[in-house]
Structures are given as structure tokens and as C-alpha cells.
Amino acid sequence: MKKSSYSPAELNDGFVVAITIEAREGQADAVGAILGGLVAPTLAEPGVKLFIPYRSPTNPLLFFLYELYLNEDGWRAHQETEHFKAAIKDLVPLAARRERIPFVPYTAV
């Protein structure tokens, strides 16, 4: 199934990770480039449904990522990929703050 063809019910079924990243002053464009570079390889992973980075229009230092995996194992597998490890190695020194919060659905759509 193509990533873009999930029904609302299928999009509500999975393991979500919401990530907020605040770039250090002067590092926002570099953070954005790293996040943008993660999109294609992450979406190619078998356990990934969605991976969408956003940037705040009111505070360009702030980024939000919405990640939807088939299950928690998909998230764990993502963290073991070479593209994730390389991105985190480059990203962490550029970030003033990084918060990851997992979520699971609690109601049906």
C-alpha cells in the first residue's frame, strides 16, 4: 500500500511519535536541512506510515515532526537505521531542545 493511500481509520491505527525541536540560534536552516533529508529514506522504511516535518511560521527556530509507525517495533527499527543515526549525530549539537513523546490511539475513527 502506498504511504499516501491510508484511510482515516488506518492513519489512526499505529504508533505516533510527536517531536519538538528548537534549533540553537543561527542553526535553524541546518536543522531544517537535516529533517528534510530524512523524509525520503524514512518513508521508504517498511514500518513507517507517515513522517512529516513542520517549521513554525512565527518562530523559525521551532520544528515539529509527526511520525506514524505501524507499531512500536517500527519506531524502534527506525532508530536503528543508518540515516537516522547519521541525522541524530548531526542534529543534536544544533538543537537547544529536543522532546519526543509517543502516543497510541485510544478511540476509533
N, C-alpha and C positions, 0 to 999 in steps of 0.2 A: 504494500500500500504506500502511495506517495505521501510524504510528510504533510502536504498541503490539503490532503483529501480526508482528513479526520472529521468525523461528525462531532457535534457538540457533546454528545454523551461520551465519545471516545476521548475527547480533549479533557473531559472531567475525570477520566479514569487514568490514574497514574501517580507518579511521584513528582511533586513540584519542588523546585528549589528557587527561592527568591533571593537575589543577591544585590546588595547595595555597595557600590564602590565610590569612595571620594578620592579623587586624584590629588596629589600634592600640587601646590601652586606651581604653574608652569609645566605640568606633566599631563594635562588633560588630553591633548592631542595624541600623545604617545599611548596613553591608556586606551583611548578610542581606537587607535590602530590595532592594538593587541586584541581587543574584543572583536573588532571587525574581522580579523584574521582567523578567529576561532569559529565563525559561523559555518562555513562550508565543511570543514572536517568534522565538526561536532554533529551537524545534521546528517552526515554520512554514517554515523555510528548506528548499529542496529537497535540499541536500546533507547534512542532519542526520538521523541516526537516533535519537540519544538525547542529552539534555542534562539531567543530574541533579545538583543541588547538595545537599550534605550539610553538617551542622554538628555538631561534636563535642559529645557529651553530657558529656564530662569536662573540656573546655576550650572554653568558648563563644566564645573569640576565633578558633578554628580552623575553617576551612571547606575542604571538598574538593569539587571538581567532576569528574564523569565525563562526558566529551564523546565521542560516537561519530559520526564522519562517514563518508559513503560512501567518501571518499578524501581525500588531502591537499588537493586542489583545493577540496573542500567546506569544509575548515578555513580555507583562505585566503579563500574567499568570505565566510565568517562574519566574519572580521576586517575586512572592508570594509563591513559593514552599518552603517547609522546607529545602530541600537540598541546594537551592540557598541561603537562609537566613543564614544557618549554615556556608556555604563556605565563604560568604562575611564577616561574623563576624570574621572568622579565617584569611581570606586573607588580608583585608585592613591594619592591623598593619604590615604585612610583605612586603607591597608594598611601594616603593618610589614614584611611579606614576601609575595612572590608568586612561585611557582615553577610553570612549565609544562613538562611532559615529554611528548613524543609517543611513541606506541607503535604497532606494527603486529603482527598475529598471526604467529606462527611455527609453529603447529601447527594441524591441522584438528580441528574438533569432530565 
